[in-house]
Amino acid sequence: MATPNHPGNHDHQSKELPQVLVLEPPPIMKLHGDRFLNDFQLLKAWESPLPLDQFLSIHAQSVKALLTPGRYPLTRNILQLLPSLQLVVTTSAGLNHIDLPEFQRRGIAIASAGDVYSEDVADMAVGLLIDVLRKISAADRYVRKGLWDTKAEFPLGSKLCSKRVGIVGLGSIGQEVAKRLQAFGCRIIYTSRNKKPSVSYPYYSNVLELAADSDVLIICCGLTEQTRHMINKYVMLALGKEGVVINIGRGAIIDEKELVQCLVQRELAGAGLDVFENEPHVPRELLTMDNVVLSPHRAVRTPESLTAMCEHVKGNLEAFFSNKPLLSPVMNI
Amino acid sequence: MESIDVLMLCPMISYLEQELQRRYNVLKLWTAPEKSQFIKDHSATIRAIVGDGGHGADAEMIEALPRLEILSSNSVGVDKIDLKKCREKGIRVTYTPDVLNDEVADLAIGLILAVLRRLCASDRYVRSGKWKKGDFKLTTKFTGKTVGIIGLGRIGMAIAKRAEAFNCPICYFSRTEKPDTKYKYYPSVLELASNCQILVVACSLTAESRHIVNREVMNALGPKGVLINIGRGPHVDEPELVSALVEGRLGGAGLDVYEHEPEVPEELFSLENVVLLPHVGTATVETRKAMADLVVGNLEAHFSNKPLLTPLV
């Protein structure tokens, strides 16, 4: 029968190590193991043959800290089984798997991914945009199929310089995207929950007006009730027939059915997507389009980001258990 | 208006063909059943040639056209033109610099991201249905990696500016050190390759720069290094490149140009760490139009005795 103790931990003082509950291993643990958390006693719920609610009732009543991946929804039901919970550390940049109002009501602190991933995600957004505009993946397919000859020219792409790039959500990721694209001569405009006084990019208070003035929309915000299907048919029509959408946020921020329709009917020029509404399912119409670039939700999946995340998680847990401020507390819920 | 005979060497975007046909009598070389005969037939009247990066005028063609005054190339690369012969005979040569710097630099960065982050490979992964069976593997971060540029001309500088926005340290090799840049200079391509993670070829093709990226350079770049070629195919020893990639001595490559276009070594087709483009460095609607305007503008200037817009010779 599985015990709640760390399997490899022979330390006689293991009872003194602070306990951290892990319901399901986050990607960093799957890839790096859990040695980076040797200073903690991990309660690994998924290793137990018990159903989750029994496991938690028996073993997790005094647990103060929970480490969770992005794909695991933290619902009220789970919270009810964790009466001592004071902290959740999530390895995901997104927070849509956490019932934020409920956590706030219970006074549970949340430590997010901070900006550990922001550079890699921004790099992916820029890569997808250049790929769509300059048809890189399509041209690579063309060459590999043996279709290149000097008589028929591969279709021309479209220039990046002086394109108006509308960033939806100017948080850490959005700002990294903006910084990169400025160097390409793009003109940055944005919408966000709040105007950012420290940036000089023109601010739009709603995404429809932003789309009307943009050539490209890059979705960099989180998924909330307000942002679900925020990129709808009207926004896409406002973006226009030459418009390009890049999504490195969450699939559900875009009305995916409408996106497919707009692409099929050529109301949009192209899309670069790292996220989808129902992963790993991708609408089959997209699978044969040359003007879309598809990526299997991996913007953060570099060894560099994942290693940095191990340190970041450890840092947040250490801070919590020594009563110091968290590295990346989620503030405005 | 006197109709001036202009020899066009190859098909180009229709906008350019139309603009030329509005002004001149355009002779389309590629439609001739016998090219050298065609040139002979019109040798008494051809006063201008319009070529591109892949089609220029060698000594033989120049000698065959005694009335040739100007060659207006729809490209910035002029390695297919016998410039020495043109100088000897007082033939003007114009090209299309600057209007394509951004375009080529954008593509260089696009290739870096496509190779490092495996954009094309993961797109294939999704399209083939493999995502339903499991996640795509990890790919390596671009931000912060050292970028080495061979040739710090206009295009090289545009690439450096973009890479800096990704916090990449920049170093370079050039024929002469550039006094007013902050980037680190290396006096040889070999040293440059030993000190960077991504090596970008951005120089012009001359006798000296042929095969400037050879086996030694590729070994120095190494199994984690990536080569990006947006210059000319002959800058890189292509058979050595293929074996370096196949054997894993070189980490990856993003190629827009090849030694014998449109031939691409088929050994590369099965490699995931390679991105292959069909020489599209300037291939956007906007830039091709800007280049075409320069081609026509230079001819117009010449035939109305005004200063050429972008002369090389």
Interface residues (C-beta under 8 A of the other chain):
Chain A: L31 E119 D120 A122 D123 M124 V126 G127 L128 I130 D131 L133 R134 K135 I136 S137 A139 D140 R141 Y142 V143 R144 W148 D149 T150 K151 E153 F154 L156 G157 S158 K159 L160 C161 K179 R180 Q182 A183 F184 G185 E279 P280 H281 V282 L287 T288 V293 L294 S295 P296 R298 R301 T302 P303 E304 S305 L306
Chain B: C10 P11 I13 G54 D102 E103 D106 L107 I109 G110 L111 L113 A114 R117 L119 C120 S122 D123 R124 Y125 V126 R127 W131 K132 D135 F136 L138 T139 T140 K141 F142 T143 G144 K161 R162 E164 A165 F166 N167 E261 P262 V264 F269 V275 L276 L277 P278 V280 A283 T284 V285 E286 T287 R288
